[in-house]
Amino acid sequence: MFSFKKRELQAQLNRTALHQMSAPLVRASMRAQPMMMRLGGRYAHAHSTYQNIPFSTENKAALAAKCVGFMGAGFALPFVAVAWQWYKPGGLRNPGA
């Protein structure tokens, strides 16, 4: 009988200690939750689909041409730089000129 009460008392103390240790964490998480909920709803605008880009996406052919031109220019830039260094006067191809 005595050992049962001792175990029960020990279990109750363990639960109390666990509660005291976890209480600040629970309070902090409960304080943070409404803030995250407020931040989540701030930027949800249903009427602004594709309004955050500086060009129109209505004409798909024009959009594709603009994308190919933009990315093609970025891809071609190193090759143009090499050709410029290669063929300029005093460059790699024309060392004496």
Buried (B, 14 or more C-beta within 10 A) or exposed (E): EEEEEEEEEEEEEEEEEEEEEEEEEEEEEEEEEEEEEEEEEEEEEEEEEEEEEEEEEEEEEEEEEEEEEEEEEEEEEEEEEEEEEEEEEEEEEEEEE
